[in-house]
Amino acid sequence: MSLRGDPLKLFRHLQSVMLACMLALSAPVFLPAVAVAQTSHQVVAPNYDEWRVFAERAERLIDLQFTSDEVLAELRADLVVFRGRFLSAQDANATRIATLREQISALGPPPEDGASEAEELAARRAELSEQLTQLQAPGIAAQEAFRRADGLIRQIDLIARERQAEALLTLWPSPLNPVNWVAAVDSVWGTVFTFGTQVLGALEDPAHLREFRSNLPVVGFLLLAAGFVLLRGRAWIERLVGRLLDEGGDRKSKRLLAQIMSLTQIIVPVAAVAALSSALVLTSLTGEIGAALGTALVQAGIGYFTARWAGRQLFPVHESRRAPLQLPAPRRREGRFMANLAGLFLGLNVIISTLFDPARQSDAANAVIAFPLMVLAGVVLFRLGALLSRHFQLVAADSTETRFFDRIVGVLGKLAMIIGIGAPLIAAVGYVQAAQALLYPSIVSLGLITLLLFLTQLVDDIFDLVTHRGPDDPAALIPALIGFAIVVLALPLFAIIWGVRPTELLEIWQVLREGFRIGDTRISPTNILSFLIVFSIGYLATRMVQGALGSGVLPKTKIDKGGQKAIISGTGYVGIFLAALVAISTAGIDLSGLAIVAGALSVGIGFGLQNIVSNFISGLILLIERPVAEGDWIEVGGTMGTVRSISVRSTVIETFDRTDVIVPNADLISGTVTNWTRYNSLGRIILPVGVAYGSDTRKVARILKEIGDAEPLALLDPEPQVHFVDFGADSLDFELRLVLSDVGFGLAVRTELRHQIAERFKAEGIEIPFAQRDIWLRNPEALRGEAPPKAATETARDPRDENARTEMRYDEISDTDAGGGDADGGR
């Protein structure tokens, strides 16, 4: 029977996968210690004779077509043990092999053909090469055996997948055919008769009766406790959680406590069901079927109460903005009811699968027994899908842009509706196992999705409580990353739910653990984890050193701010580089094997990233030479502003418009840069002034000189200068030149000087001219509405008539064209 069609096996595998996931998560923590132990102690060589005998037996069993699944599972488990030994043995003598290779390399390259070397060197080289070959032999043998074991495991997995697919596509008799109902009735009657026979036999057995009497007080206590919890305690817990949620409101501590307490809605009732199951077993009167039924009751209780809890999470009693689904109260009530029914049908399916073992019943009986419950579960799944789709419709109608979560909910709703209709239909045809593989995993998946939503919300609330983040604050990154990690870790659970065998997941982990090889270097999760841990420690140490330099050491020195920034940045680059080298060395990654690959990649990367590398080198030059520092007023490529920050790739300039311009560092090194304030803040300003023709030029110069001398920011040496620069088209042009102590106030000084010049010129009667133009109209009569004058008629002249031609003299041509270079004679 396949895992997809057997919910009982599904629950058992879900329990086992939790343990497997915990082992997988804890394995990376212990693997580094194991690796250290292996490097310090010699690895024990596997018994290859035993392996060859076992491998031949395994190959014979695999070749047999009728080998049972149980035998193949046991065979695979043994193969996994052998493969693990071979994987550990592959790195045998790794330290000694590396030492021998360094010794051989120290002897220099081997002589070319026809050449010779000293006898002592040749003998030593041959001796070391022989030792190297002997030390490499165990690792090579382990690699060969590992590949053989891995191939056999893959072959067994392929057989299991083919059998599983074949079982899903098996056509059973249609449950709608009344002929098949007889087989189902016989199966039910046979199970009831067997159970009754076992109970009656236990009642007639004195030993069972004595055991029942001795366990009667315990059985009574368990029954009373289970009944009280199931009838009254469960309702009290639900009311308590609801009261905490109502009273909590925006109080994060109470809301978090209510969420944690809500888990008791699963734990306490399931404990009561477990007590009921134990009481049933302790009676010693139920026989084998009763014992199996007790185990199934616990599994059914887990399914039912988990579904009930999930329903209250997805469809809360009271309306809340934090609810995953935004639905009106009637729809939420329907959702809770449907969730309860989904859990009930899951539990009943587990009980039916236990009482009526599909492996012992006929296909017709299995189809008829499973079909009614599948129809009911399909209806419930369809209604749940409709509620999910309703949520998406309401959200889409209220907002112009929907969240990714809401779109996913809409897609899940449509899939649930399709499966809820399609699964019973294909079961009615006869593909009952395929229908079960679609229907029940879909319901369980919805429950797991609800659990993930609960965990992510719980993480978010804990983060809010710790950091005191308000409801109006932007979303934090850390809870989002933790939520993403939770979803990723839940992927194996989804795979188990949908029929992937736990051994296949462990096989994926084995592949990751084995890693991959590049040349003679094997990179595995252990190496990566060691690298990340050491590099993180080095990175944090670098940041601590940078913080200490920036806050405690450099501010006490006479180094300017730009130099302090350069030292801190340089310390960061050096620290990160050293952390990477130490992490690579600690992880045991041999970079010599990657040299050829890195060399080949560097050529292509060099062409594609040459601009980035150029900017990086330019950034280092800027930090070392410091021609430009933070806070400088510079002008580069038509951009003028203040340097705000300098990184290894670019420099950010804040213009006077308060906009940031990102300039590549290469432009600052290769281009022309004007730095107004690098070594001092002195700077000269030039103020052009024009006066009307006829003004006293000496008086104008004296007034401008007095205004310049009165400026407080102007230096006395050199003193302000006034120059009579030109006779302009409309004015006599002067320039007032001043050197300011702080050129940053240049615009303000220019404004104030212009005000003073305008006031003095007005007081002294000096006119500041403006451009004037004379306009001549060719036909002013048109403006007055008069008719244009008639032009004098002129007799047309024949150009061939010599008397009619205009006389042209050389002097006229020379006078006319002497001042221009555009005449034909200038060509």
Secondary structure by P-SEA (a helix, b strand, c coil): ccccccaaaaaaaaaaaaaaaaaaaacccaaaaaaaaaaaccccccaaaaaaaaaaaaaaaaacccccaaaaaaaaaaaaaaaaaaaaacccaaaaaaaaaaaaaaacccccccccccaaaaaaaaaaaaaaaaaaaaaaaaaaaaaaaaaaaaaaaaaaaaaaaaaaaccccccccccaaaaaaaaaaaaaaaaaaaaaaaaacaaaaaaaaaaaaaaaaaaaaaaaaaccaaaaaaaaaaaaaaaacccaaaaaaaaaacccccaaaaaaaaaaaaaaaacccccaaaaaaaaaaaaaaaaaaaaaaaaaaaccccccccccccccaaaaaaaaaaaaaaaaaaaaaaaaaaacccccccaaaaaaaacaaaaaaaaaaaaaaaaaaaaaaaaaaacccccaaaaaaaaaaaaaaaaaaaaaaaaaacaaaaaaaccaaaaaaaaaaaaaaaaaaaaaaaaaaaacccccccccaaaaaaaaaaaaaaaaaaaaaacccaaaaaaaaaaaaaccccccccccaaaaaaaaaaaaaaaaaaaaaaaaaaccccccccccaaaaaaaaaaaaaaaaaaaaaaaaaaaccccccaaaaaaaaaaaaaaacaaaaaaaaaaaaaaacccccccccccccccbbbbccccccbbbbbccccbbbbbbccccccbbbbbcccccccbbbbbbbbbcccccaaaaaaaaaaaaaacccccccccbbbbbcccccccbbbbbbbbbccccaaaaaaaaaaaaaaaaaaaaccccccbbbbbbbccccccccccccccccccccccccccccccccaaaaaaaacccccccccc
